[in-house]
Amino acid sequence: MADWIDSAEHRAWLDAERERLFEFASRSAAPVGFGWLTDDGSLDQAHPLELWITCRMTHVFALAALLGRPGAAELVDHGLAALDGAFRDRENDGWFSSISADGSVVDDAKAAYPHSFVILAASSAVAAGRPGAEALLTDALAVNEQYFWREADGMVVDSWNRDWSVLDPYRGVNANMHTVEAYLAAADATGDLVWQARAERIARRVLGWAGNNEWRIPEHFDEDWNPLLEYHRDQPRHQFQPYGATIGHGLEWSRLCLHVSPDLIDGATSLFDRAVTDGWAADGADGFVYTTDWSGVPVVRDRLHWVVNEATNAAAALWIATGDERYQAPYQQWWEYAERYLIDRERGSWHHELDPENRPSASVWSGKPDAYHAVQATLIPQLPLTPSLAAALARK
């Protein structure tokens, strides 16, 4: 058991699973960027092209290119062309949240969440040596600096309108979480440690809120960063802003804190322990519930695939950081759960959502739009905590 995470056999299995995911994800290439995939791996023509998906897939294919996968570099270039083309607002700066297949704008909001993934995609493409990536990263960081980062807060704001004239008063931790990931990648790609320092500021502030809330992370805030603990109580299945504590984010923050600094190990451990205690088999069946209330009672009991990915990631990261064998057993248990229930051997990729009885469902997410979490889950156990994934692969 003690050697399961880093055994040659398990690593070979992870490599094979990653290749399977790359193959499925390659079907997401649309005439412009990358589209939303259905359960059988076909493009959902009714769904607009999302900025966050195009960025995530560009990042994923940059990882594939760094691993030597034939054809991956061309897919990275395809994503970069979309980010420098139809998604880009040349008049007002920044990137549109979604566009149609013909390149017309569907959602012209300028949101921190997808903009963080522009930084991540560009950073990974820089590591993969793709043309145009450095210029895109420079522009993406400049937009972030001008419109999203707030030095006084040590956080990013959430969403603007098209011409940056109206800032939504809502503040969110989800956008900041992915900004941490993006900043770490940018620091590796540029050598500018200001991004590392900002990532640490964000992480420390989130840990402070979590530590004052029994390690359940408040997700939603007003414009002065006062927690809104009842936010979206009437929309518990919201895809990006659900009510209550999001189990997967507790696990994801646990891992990110370890990428940020070894000094955050205590907070990372507390977040992990709380999320596992509240989330795993909380209703008597295997699997992580999606959300709980502030006392730890499950609210949305559906099981989302990315939560298991972040659970194995966090367990692996804590094992790498501490060498503590207590992370080995749950790491193996969660991968075996994924193999049994989530990995779709018939049609490819992973079921993105299961109901409380671990049957495929779609109450929160439909289709299989995204390979980002699952691909990263096959890499994180095999790489050091720093640098970020693409940079680490480039240095191998």
N, C-alpha and C positions, 0 to 999 in steps of 0.2 A: 504493500500500500504506500509506503513512504516514498517509493520511487516512481509512482504512477504518472505524475504530472510530466516529469522530464524523461520518461522511458522512451527508448527508440521506437517502440511499437506505437505508443500513443502519438508521438510526433509524426510518424508516418501516416497515421490515421488522420490527423489534423491537416496534413499536407494534401491528402487525397480529398478530404471534404472541401478544402479551400478551392481546389481545382474544379470540383463539381459546382461550387457556387459561382466561380468565375464564368463557367460555361453558361449557366442559366442567366447570369446578369448581362452577358453580352447581347442577349436578345432585346435589351432595353434601349439599344441605339435607335433613335428616331431621326427623321430628316434634320431636325434641329435638336441637339442635346440628347437627353435620355428620358424615356417616358415611364409611365406607371405600368407595371406588369400584372396580369391577371394570374389566377391560380395555375393555369396551364403554361404560363410563360409567354403568352402573346401580349402585344401592346394594347392597353385599354384606350381605344380611340376616343372614348367619351370623356376621358380625363385630361385636363390641361397638363402641359409640361411644367413641372414644379422646379423652381430654382434650386431648392435644397436637394432634390433627387439628382438633378444634373450635376451638382457639385459633388455629392457623395459618390456617385458613380465615377466621376472623373478621378476622385481620390482613390477609389477602389482599383480602377484600372492602372493608375500610377503605381500602386503597390504590385499589381500583376506584372507590369512592365519591369519593375525593379527585380522581380523574381524570375524574369526571363521568359514570360509567357508570350508566345508568338501572337501577333496581332494586337496586343494590349497597348502598345505605344500609339497606334493609329486611333484607338478608342480614346486615349487621353487627349490627343490632338482634336478629335471630334468634340469632346467636351469643352476644351479651351476655346474652340471656334465659336461655340454657342455662347459662352460667357463673354466673349469679346464681340459678339454679334447681336443676335435677336434679344437676348436677355438684358443687354446693357442699355441704360438710359443715357444716350449721348447728350441730350438736352439738359437734363437736370443732375446728372451724375448718379452713380449707384446702379443697382440691378433690380429689375422687376421681379415680383414674387412668383408670377406664373404667366405663361404665354400659351397661345394655341399652336396647333401643328403648323399653321402657315406663318407663324412668327408674330401675329398680332397680340397685343397685350390683353391679358385676362384680369390680372390683379396687379395694380401698379403701386401697391404699398411697398415701402422700403423698411424691411424688418431686420432686426439684428440677428435673429435665428438663421435665416438663409444666408445673410451676409457673412456670418462666421464661417459658413461652409465654402464661400468663395475663397476666403483666406486659406482654409484647409486644402481645398482642391489645388489652388495655385502653389502652395508650399510643397505639396506632394509632387506636383508636376515639375517644380524646380529640382527636387531631389532626383527625379527621373530624367532630368536633362532635356525636357521638352521645350521646343522653341516657343517664345512668347510668354512663357510661364513667369519669368522674372518681372516683366513689365506688368502683367496682370496682378501679381502679388503686390507690387509697389502701389498700384492704383487701389487695390482692395484695402490695403492698410491705411492709405490716405483717407479713404471714405470712412473707415472705422474711426480713425483719429478725429476727423472733423465732425462727424454726426452722432456717433454712438458712445464713444468713451467719455466718461465724466470723471475728471481727475479728482474733484472734491469728494465724489462718492466712492471712487475705486471700483466702479461697476459700469456696465453699459446700459443705456436706455433701450427701450424695446422696439418701438415702431413709429415711423413717420408716414406722412402722405407723400404723394408723387414728387412734389417739388420741394420737399423738406421744410415746408412752412408751418406745418401743424404736427406737434409731437403728442402722441397718445400718453395720457397720464399713467397708464398701467406700466408697472415695472415687473419683470419676471426673472426668475432664477434659471429657467431652462435655457434661455438665450445666453445668459452668462456662463452656464456650464459649457456650452459648445464654443463659446468665445475663449474659455480657458484652453480647451483642446486646440483651437485655432492659433492662439497666441504661442503656445508651446511649439507648434509646428513652424510658425513664422520665425521664432527665435532661432530654431535650428537652420532654417533656410537662409536667413539673412545674417546671422551672427550678432544681431542687435538684441542685447539682453533686456532692453526696456520691455519687450513683450513677455519675457519670463517673469519680470518683476510685477507686471500688471496681472498676469495669471495668478501669481501668488497672493496679490492683494484681494482679488475676487474670491479665491478659495478660502482665505482666512476669514473674510467677512461671512461667507456662507456657513463655515464651521461655527462661527460665533452664534448665528441665529439657530443653527441646529442644536448646539450645546445647551442653549437656553430653552429648548423645546423637546427635551428628552430624546434628542438625536433624530427627530423627525423633521425633515427640512421644510420650512415654509417656502412655498413656491411663488406666491402672488403678493404684490405690494402696491401701495399707492405711490404717487410721484415723489413723496418724501421718504420712501423706503420704510413705511410702516406696514407690517404684515397684515394681509387680508385673509384671515384663516377660513372665512366662510365663502370665499370667492368661488363661483361656479358650483355651489352646492346643488343647483338645479341642472347642472350639466356634468354629471360625474363621469361620463364616458368621452369627454372632450379629448381630441387627439393630442393636443399640445398643452392645454391648460386645465386639466381635470381638478376637481375638488379634492382636498385632503393631501395626505402624504403619498407620494408616488414611490413605490418600493424600488423600481428600477433606477430611479435617480439617486436614491440613497446608496445603492451599489455602485453606480457610475461615478458619483462624487468620491466614494471611497477610493476607487482606482485612480481617478484623476489627481487626488491629493498626493498620492505616492509618486506620480509622474512630476508633480510640481516641486516637492521638497521632502526629503526624509524627515524633516522636522515635524511634518504633519501626520506622522504615523499614528499618534494617539487618536486624533480625530478620525482618521481613516478607519481604524479598528472599531471605534464606537459607531460610526455610520454603518459599517458592515454588520456588526452584531445586531443593531436595531432592525435593519432591513430584513435580515434573515429571521429574526425572532418574530417580527410582525407578519412577514410575507410568505415564508415557505410553509406549505401545507396548513395554512392558517384556518382553513375550513374543513380540514380532515382529509382532503385529497392532495396528492402530490401536485407540485407546481406552485409558482409564485402568484399571488393575487396582484392585480394591477394597482389598486389604491386602498388605503385605509383612512379612517377618521383619525382625529388627533389623540385618541386613546388606544389606537392600534386595532380597532375593530374593522374587518374588511368592508369596503364599500362596493367597489367593482371587483368581482371575483374572477373575471375572465383572465386567462393566462396569455400574456403577450411574449412573442419569441425573443424580443430584444432584452427583456428582463433576465431571462436565463443566460443570454450572452453576457450581460454585464455581471451576473452572479459568478460565472466561471472566470471572467476577467478579473474581478475583484479578488476572488479566492487565489488565483494564480499570482496576482500582483502582491498580495499580502504574504504569500508563501515565498516569493522572490525576495521581498523586503526583509522578512523576519526569519525564514527557515523553519517556522513553526509548523509542525506536522498536523496541527488541528485543521488546517485548510485543505489537506489532501482528500479526506473522505468526502466532504461536501462537494468539492470540485469534481470528483469522479461521479458522485451521485447525480449531479446536475447534468453532466454530459450524458449519462445513461438515460436520464429522463428525456433529454432532447432527442436522443436516438429513438427512444420508444414512441414518443408522442409528436415531436415537432418536425423532425427531419422527414421531408416528403421524398421517399425513394422512388415513388411512381412517377410523379410529374416534375420533380426537381425543386431545389431550394428548400425553404422551411415554410411550414404553415405559420403565418404571421400572428395568428390568434387562435386560442382554444377556449371553449366554454368551461365552466367549473367542473365538468366531468371529463375534461381533456379531449373533447371532440372538436374538430375544426369549426370555427364560427367567424362571424364578421360584424360584431356589434360595435367595435371600435375601429378596426382596420379591415379593409377589403383587399383581396389580392395579395400579391407578393412584390410590393413596389421597391424593395430596398435590400441590398445585400451587405450594406455597410457594417451593421453590428455583427452579423454572423461571420463575415470575412475577418474582421478584427479579432474576433474570439478565437480564430485559428492561429493567429500570429502572436498575440500578447503573451501567452505562456512560453513562447520560444525566444523572446527577445528581452533585452534589459529594460528596466523602467525608463531609462533615458539613453539616447535621445528619443524623439517621437518616431512612430513606426516607419515612415518613409525614409527619414534620415538614418535610422538604424539599418534598414535594408541597404541603403546606398553605401554604407560603411562596411558592410560584410565582405 
